[in-house]
Structures are given as structure tokens and as C-alpha cells.
Amino acid sequence: MTILAIDFETATSAAASACAVGLAFIEDGAVTQRSYSLIRPADLRFDPGNIRVHGIRPHDVLDAPSFPQVFAGFADRLDGALVVAHNASFDLKVLRESLSLYNLPLPRFSALCTVALSRRLWPDSPNHKLSTMAARFGLGFRHHHAGDDAYACATIALEGVQASGARDVNEMTDRLGLRRAVTAQRARAAGGIADRALKAQVRPAGAATKGPFRFTVRGSRGTPYDVLLAPFGLAGAWRLACSCPGARFRSECRHVRALHEGDFTDLVPTEAPAMVHLERFVLERARV
Ligand SMILES: [Zn+2]
């Protein structure tokens, strides 16, 4: 039986907004394989609060694979596995709702929550947060980096095996009565789950990302000006146009020049999809 620890980070409070996943596979009492991947959420929307937690920004995931592409890399191993997660309800919800968003079937597996495990085995701990448990076991890790979190979670499970005197994670889970069945909600797909994932209809980023995009910059005296990022000419190029008086005389007013240089200081905070396009525009322009 495959045993793997999994950890997701999300772009917003919506479960189907995974922007990173970490995996740590356990074999013969040790972590034998680790992986980490950024994920491009379907609508590229990020909440500032989530960015503060994990530090992943829209431009980090522009070229990242979509959820089905990432899922295809481990879907077959998930089938029939024991999935270990810290606060498993969260990660299972992300998995379930992301699959549902892309109309993919949920594989059949069982789950072990390492928060429940920690409460059971180490009731003396001041709390059972991942960071607290990781410190207890001497792990240095970057909290809310999905790869490190998954590894920390796997380590808790392995420490649990030692503490409980079980033979392995599987036996420990049963002995402590902590196994949770995750049942497929739909009929099993014909063909491999990974194949289905790769063929899944990947929703485009949405009409809101076609542009033009409107921004507001604060002028030196606090006057707000409109800046438009819009397609220009026939060659598929884009350009920034500013509504300030200076822009009437030069193609590059001080506001547009600052944005061209990647200086967003005077930009009024703007929703993520538009920011993604502005950042991409600036990056591509710098490359030419
Ligand atoms: Zn201007």
C-alpha cells in the first residue's frame, strides 16, 4: 500500500484554489520520495491574506501547471493509498473540490490526520500545530511551504509509529482507530485516473483576463489617473496608456515609465487577474 503525506496551499479561501502541493512518500519506515509543485489556479485570483501566509503570488504561478496536470503526476499512486495530512479535512477538501472543479473522479483511498494522531500520542504538547510538532521532532522547516509541510507531516506519522510501538504507519492507523475512508462519489472512470486528469477540460482563466485592464496611479499631488493596459496594433502587442496631462506630450509619462520599470509604488491596489497581466506585460517588455 502506498503511504503518502500531502499538503496544499490555496490562493484564496475557496478550497478549489490550490496554488501549491507537497508530497512525501513513506516506504519501509522512512520518507523515500518528496515532491513539490506550484499550481496555476483556474482563475488566478489570490487573496492578500493567503499571500501573506505562503508568499506565493500570481506571477509565481503564471507558467505553473494546472491542477489536472499536477494531479496526473500522482493520481495513480493515490488510488488505494493511505493519505496522511495535518488537519486532513482541509487538504481532503482541497483535493475533492479541485477534482470536482475539473470534473475529475475522486480516487478511492483512506486518510490519517496527524493532528488527531498528535493529540492521541502527545497529549502533553501545548498545541498540535504543525510548527509545534515539527519543533518537537527537531525539524527545521519553512512553515507553509507545501513541500516542507508534507515532509513534516510524514515525520509526525513516522514518529507516531515509534511512539505507539506499531510496525508501520498502516498498522498504527488501524490500531488507534484513526483510519478515515474516503469514498469515490462517482463511478470509477474507465482508463487510468491520470489519463482522465490530463484530458480534463482545463477551464481558461476566464473572460475577465482578456483585457483591457484598468489601473489607477496616484500622481505626485495625489491626483488619481487612469492607466489602461490594452492591445495595440495588429502584432498582438500591448501598451500602457495614461490619462495624465503629461501623457499628451510624450508616449511615456512618468507614471507609465515607472510601471515599465516595474515600479508599482504609485499604483492603487488592483485585483489579482489584472495585476498578473500587468506583471507579465512588464516582464515581457523587459525581455525584449
Ligand atoms: Zn501619466
Boltz pocket constraint, residues with backbone or C-beta under 6 A from the ligand:
constraints:
  - pocket:
      binder: B
      contacts: [[A, 225], [A, 242], [A, 243], [A, 244], [A, 245], [A, 246], [A, 247], [A, 253], [A, 254], [A, 255], [A, 256]]
      max_distance: 6.0
